[in-house]
Each structure stands twice: as C-alpha cells, then as structure tokens.
Amino acid sequence: MKRSWIPVGELQLLPVSGGQLWIDGGSMFGMVPRMMWQRFAEPDSQHRVLVETNCFVVRTPTSLGIIDSGYGGKAGPKVRKRMSMEDGMPLVRNLAEHGIVPDQIDWVILSHLHFDHVGGCVARNASGRLEPVFRRARHIIQQTEWADATGKIPELVGSYFADDIVPLADAGLVEQVDGTTEIVPGVTVTLTGGHTRGHQSIALQSGEASAIFAGDICPTAAHLPTFWTLSYDQFPLTVRRLKASLFDNVIQHDRLLLFSHDPVTPAVRLTRSADGQVVGHAVG
C-alpha cells in the first residue's frame, strides 16, 4: 500500500514497506495462547501470520534518511518460500513509487541487525558481488549490537548473518554509537536493549511534535498489552518493563508511536481506556 507523508513539526515521515512476509504465529506472540492472539492476527493453514517490515523515510530540513530497511532480496529460495517473501528488492521498489532512489539517502538508522531490519541494506550486483544499497549513507548502529552481530557468539547463531552487515563495514559505511546520540537535528537514537542487547529506539522531535520508533519492543498494535512479547526477544522481562514506561511517555507527550511490523497500521496515537488499557488510534 502506498502511504502518504506524515508531518512531525518541520520533519516529514513516510512509511514504506520493506517487504511483507508470513511468520509462525507462535514466534510472533511467544507465550500468548493462540486462542487469544488469533483474534488480532488470523493465521493461515500453515499457522503463519502476515507481518510487514515497516521502514520510515525521514525528511529533515537538511537531510533525507531512513529507519530500517526490510529484508532485501538475498534470501535463498527455501527461506523465501517458507516465509512467502516478496521477490526482488521490496524497499527499493517501494521507494521508487515515491520518486526516491537509494543514492538520495544520507543516513540509515538500524534499530537492530536481524535480517528483516537490515537485509535491505545489502544486495547482490549483476556479477553476484555483495554491495551496499545506500552507497552514500552512514549506517547508524549501537556498538553493543554490532559486537553481538559480528562476535560469532554460539547462542546467537542464526540471529545475525554476515552477508547483511559485513559489506557495510567493508565499504566504510558503519557508524557505531554508544547510547543516546543525536544523528541529525531532531533525530535521536537511544539504546533500549530488550529485544536484543543492542536494540535501539529512534525519536523524532520538531517543536512540540514528536514520534518514536520503538522497533521490536512493540512491533504491532496487537502487542500493546504489556505482557504480549515476541518469542525472539532475548530479554522478555526487559521488554515488558520498557513497554510500560514507553507507553506512559508516548501518552504524556502526545507522541506518534511507529510500529516495525504491523501489516495495517504503521503509526498510532495512544490513549488509555476507562479501565486503564492502552488503545492505539491509527494515523496516516
């Protein structure tokens, strides 16, 4: 679906798909019983649910950047079939619909380095050689995340793939940050941990208007309940704690909350119902 630009003060925000895929429902909802989660995400005959990889183009007065990059086009046939992934380079194709080409992008912020968030940053050229997609862009990654993704840690085998990240380092495009860092005026990253040890959120601020991309701390509107977490979360108790404080902050300051994986609603404003439950209201 082609979406419209969302104003955040002087900043402009555009949700763009990095590719849809179908993932096992139990993986997306962890310990939540199927009888509960299937009311919000209808599974197919293979027990999979539809997942979006929401990427967000950010236009500032001085730069053009993007948050996350989807899964790209490098996955092999078996993986693509298992997850019903889209052909080609979904993010590049969908950016083109808005008249944006990769060489216009000045910076890429990666919430973390799982394939469905970083895979679209690297592609194979006509000769089969891996090369960066956003050749002019600095790629912003937390130091802790880079260490875990490249450290060949036994318990993280299968969580990170060298083909997604090593070509970025070889091209000199990786910029590692440590904790809260302003990337360009109005765009700030903060180390959250939780989903991965080096997971980061991205905050946009312009005057009184603001938005926050929470990444996989709260990937879809169905995950608004505090205890609904992903089976992929490395530190699920941390995620639960982060979500509670995140929602309080978003509601108090009337921020937009941006979802990494919701297939219908990429951005919401939050309120609380009379019984204290967090409720999302679609924007854009």
C-alpha positions as CSV (number, residue, x, y, z in Angstrom):
1,M,0.0,0.0,0.0
2,K,1.4,3.4,-1.0
3,R,1.1,5.7,2.0
4,S,1.3,9.5,2.5
5,W,3.8,11.7,4.3
6,I,3.1,12.4,7.9
7,P,4.2,15.8,9.3
8,V,6.1,15.8,12.6
9,G,6.6,19.6,13.0
10,E,9.2,20.5,10.4
11,L,10.1,16.9,9.8
12,Q,8.3,14.7,7.3
13,L,7.8,11.0,7.9
14,L,6.9,8.4,5.2
15,P,6.0,4.8,6.0
16,V,7.4,2.5,3.2
17,S,7.2,-1.3,3.1
18,G,10.5,-3.2,3.2
19,G,8.5,-6.3,2.2
20,Q,5.8,-8.4,3.7
21,L,6.3,-12.0,4.9
22,W,4.5,-14.7,6.8
23,I,5.9,-15.8,10.2
24,D,4.8,-18.6,12.6
25,G,2.2,-17.1,14.9
26,G,3.8,-18.6,18.0
27,S,7.0,-16.9,17.2
28,M,5.3,-13.5,16.9
29,F,3.3,-13.9,20.1
30,G,5.6,-16.0,22.4
31,M,3.8,-17.2,25.5
32,V,0.4,-15.7,24.5
33,P,-2.1,-18.6,23.8
34,R,-3.2,-18.9,20.2
35,M,-6.9,-18.6,21.2
36,M,-6.1,-15.1,22.3
37,W,-3.7,-13.8,19.6
38,Q,-5.6,-15.2,16.6
39,R,-8.4,-12.7,17.3
40,F,-5.9,-10.0,16.2
41,A,-3.8,-11.8,13.6
42,E,-5.5,-14.5,11.6
43,P,-3.2,-17.5,10.9
44,D,-3.1,-19.2,7.6
45,S,-3.2,-23.0,7.0
46,Q,0.5,-23.2,8.0
47,H,-0.1,-21.4,11.3
48,R,1.6,-18.2,10.0
49,V,0.6,-14.6,10.4
50,L,1.1,-11.7,8.0
51,V,3.9,-9.4,9.0
52,E,5.0,-6.1,7.5
53,T,8.5,-4.7,7.6
54,N,7.7,-1.0,8.1
55,C,10.6,1.3,7.2
56,F,10.3,5.1,7.7
57,V,11.8,7.7,5.4
58,V,12.6,10.9,7.4
59,R,13.0,14.2,5.6
60,T,14.6,16.9,7.7
61,P,15.4,20.5,6.6
62,T,19.0,19.3,5.8
63,S,18.9,15.6,5.1
64,L,17.0,12.5,3.9
65,G,17.2,9.4,6.0
66,I,15.5,6.1,6.6
67,I,14.8,3.9,9.6
68,D,15.3,0.1,9.0
69,S,15.5,-1.5,5.5
70,G,13.3,-4.6,5.5
71,Y,14.7,-8.0,4.3
72,G,16.0,-7.2,0.8
73,G,16.5,-9.7,-1.9
74,K,19.3,-12.0,-0.8
75,A,17.4,-14.8,0.9
76,G,17.6,-18.2,-0.7
77,P,14.6,-19.9,-2.4
78,K,13.8,-22.2,0.6
79,V,13.6,-19.3,3.0
80,R,11.7,-17.1,0.7
81,K,9.1,-19.9,0.1
82,R,8.8,-20.7,3.8
83,M,8.0,-17.1,4.7
84,S,6.3,-16.2,1.4
85,M,8.7,-13.3,1.0
86,E,8.3,-10.8,-1.9
87,D,10.5,-11.1,-4.9
88,G,13.3,-8.6,-5.7
89,M,14.1,-5.6,-3.5
90,P,10.8,-4.5,-1.9
91,L,12.2,-1.4,-0.2
92,V,13.9,-0.1,-3.3
93,R,10.8,-0.8,-5.4
94,N,8.5,1.0,-3.0
95,L,10.8,4.0,-2.5
96,A,10.8,4.4,-6.3
97,E,7.0,4.8,-6.2
98,H,7.6,8.0,-4.2
99,G,10.4,9.2,-6.6
100,I,13.2,8.3,-4.1
101,V,16.3,6.4,-5.2
102,P,18.9,4.9,-2.8
103,D,21.6,7.4,-3.7
104,Q,19.4,10.2,-2.2
105,I,19.6,8.7,1.3
106,D,22.1,10.4,3.6
107,W,21.7,8.1,6.6
108,V,20.2,4.8,7.7
109,I,19.3,4.0,11.3
110,L,19.0,0.4,12.1
111,S,17.0,-0.5,15.2
112,H,18.9,-3.8,15.3
113,L,20.6,-6.2,13.0
114,H,18.1,-9.1,12.5
115,F,17.7,-9.9,8.8
116,D,14.2,-8.4,8.5
117,H,15.5,-5.0,9.6
118,V,19.0,-4.8,8.0
119,G,18.7,-7.2,5.0
120,G,17.7,-4.4,2.6
121,C,20.9,-2.5,3.1
122,V,23.0,-5.0,1.1
123,A,22.3,-6.5,-2.4
124,R,24.0,-8.7,-5.0
125,N,25.0,-6.8,-8.1
126,A,24.8,-8.3,-11.6
127,S,28.1,-10.3,-11.1
128,G,26.8,-11.7,-7.7
129,R,29.0,-9.5,-5.6
130,L,27.6,-8.1,-2.4
131,E,27.4,-4.3,-2.2
132,P,25.7,-1.6,-0.1
133,V,22.3,-0.4,-1.5
134,F,22.6,3.1,0.1
135,R,26.1,3.9,-1.1
136,R,26.2,7.5,0.2
137,A,24.6,6.8,3.6
138,R,26.2,6.3,7.0
139,H,24.5,3.4,8.8
140,I,23.9,4.0,12.5
141,I,24.2,1.0,14.8
142,Q,24.7,0.7,18.5
143,Q,28.2,-0.6,19.5
144,T,26.6,-3.4,21.5
145,E,24.5,-4.6,18.6
146,W,27.5,-4.6,16.3
147,A,29.6,-6.5,18.8
148,D,26.9,-9.2,19.2
149,A,26.1,-9.4,15.4
150,T,29.8,-9.9,14.5
151,G,31.1,-11.7,17.6
152,K,30.2,-15.3,16.4
153,I,28.6,-15.9,19.8
154,P,27.3,-19.6,19.8
155,E,23.9,-18.8,21.4
156,L,23.2,-16.2,18.7
157,V,24.0,-18.4,15.7
158,G,21.1,-17.9,13.3
159,S,20.2,-14.5,14.7
160,Y,22.6,-12.5,12.5
161,F,24.0,-13.0,9.0
162,A,27.4,-11.7,7.8
163,D,26.1,-11.0,4.3
164,D,23.7,-8.4,5.7
165,I,26.4,-6.4,7.6
166,V,30.0,-7.1,6.7
167,P,29.7,-5.4,3.2
168,L,28.6,-2.2,5.0
169,A,31.7,-2.3,7.2
170,D,34.0,-3.1,4.2
171,A,32.6,0.0,2.5
172,G,33.3,2.2,5.5
173,L,29.6,3.0,6.0
174,V,29.1,1.8,9.5
175,E,28.9,4.4,12.3
176,Q,28.7,2.8,15.7
177,V,27.2,4.9,18.6
178,D,27.1,4.2,22.3
179,G,23.8,5.0,23.9
180,T,21.7,8.2,23.3
181,T,23.1,10.1,20.3
182,E,21.7,12.8,18.1
183,I,22.2,11.7,14.5
184,V,20.9,14.9,12.8
185,P,19.0,17.8,14.4
186,G,15.7,16.4,15.6
187,V,16.6,12.7,15.2
188,T,18.0,10.8,18.2
189,V,18.7,7.2,18.9
190,T,18.6,5.6,22.4
191,L,19.8,2.2,23.5
192,T,16.9,0.2,24.8
193,G,18.1,-3.4,24.9
194,G,15.3,-5.9,25.5
195,H,14.6,-7.4,22.1
196,T,18.4,-7.7,21.6
197,R,21.2,-6.5,23.8
198,G,21.9,-3.6,21.5
199,H,18.4,-2.8,20.3
200,Q,17.8,1.0,19.9
201,S,14.7,3.2,19.5
202,I,14.6,6.3,17.3
203,A,13.0,9.6,18.4
204,L,11.9,12.4,16.1
205,Q,11.3,15.8,17.6
206,S,10.4,19.1,16.0
207,G,9.0,21.9,18.2
208,E,6.1,20.3,20.2
209,A,5.6,17.5,17.7
210,S,7.3,14.2,18.2
211,A,7.3,10.5,17.2
212,I,9.1,7.4,18.4
213,F,10.0,4.2,16.5
214,A,10.2,1.6,19.2
215,G,11.4,-1.2,16.9
216,D,10.6,-4.7,18.1
217,I,9.9,-3.5,21.7
218,C,6.3,-3.1,20.4
219,P,6.2,-4.4,16.8
220,T,2.4,-4.3,16.1
221,A,-0.8,-2.9,17.6
222,A,-1.6,-6.4,18.8
223,H,1.5,-6.2,21.1
224,L,0.2,-3.1,23.0
225,P,-0.6,-5.3,26.1
226,T,2.4,-5.2,28.3
227,F,2.9,-9.0,28.6
228,W,2.5,-9.7,24.8
229,T,6.1,-10.2,23.6
230,L,7.9,-11.9,20.8
231,S,9.5,-15.3,21.2
232,Y,12.5,-13.7,19.5
233,D,13.0,-11.4,22.5
234,Q,16.4,-12.1,24.1
235,F,15.3,-10.4,27.3
236,P,11.5,-10.5,27.5
237,L,11.2,-9.2,31.1
238,T,13.1,-6.1,30.0
239,V,10.7,-5.7,27.1
240,R,7.8,-5.7,29.4
241,R,9.3,-3.1,31.6
242,L,10.3,-0.9,28.6
243,K,6.8,-1.1,27.2
244,A,5.2,0.2,30.3
245,S,7.5,3.3,30.5
246,L,7.3,3.8,26.7
247,F,3.5,4.0,26.7
248,D,3.4,6.4,29.6
249,N,5.9,8.7,27.8
250,V,4.1,8.5,24.5
251,I,0.7,9.3,26.0
252,Q,2.0,12.1,28.3
253,H,3.7,13.9,25.4
254,D,1.2,13.0,22.7
255,R,3.8,11.4,20.6
256,L,3.3,9.2,17.5
257,L,4.2,5.6,18.1
258,L,5.6,3.9,15.0
259,F,5.3,0.1,14.6
260,S,8.0,-2.0,13.0
261,H,5.8,-4.9,11.8
262,D,2.1,-4.0,11.8
263,P,0.7,-5.0,8.4
264,V,-2.2,-2.5,8.6
265,T,-1.2,0.4,10.8
266,P,2.3,1.8,10.8
267,A,1.6,4.8,13.1
268,V,-0.8,5.4,16.0
269,R,-1.5,7.8,18.8
270,L,-2.2,6.2,22.2
271,T,-4.8,6.8,24.8
272,R,-5.9,4.9,27.8
273,S,-9.4,3.4,28.2
274,A,-11.5,3.8,31.3
275,D,-10.1,0.6,32.6
276,G,-6.5,1.7,32.0
277,Q,-5.8,-0.3,28.8
278,V,-3.6,1.2,26.2
279,V,-5.5,1.9,22.9
280,G,-4.0,2.8,19.6
281,H,-5.6,5.2,17.1
282,A,-4.3,5.0,13.5
283,V,-2.6,8.0,11.9
284,G,-1.9,8.5,8.2
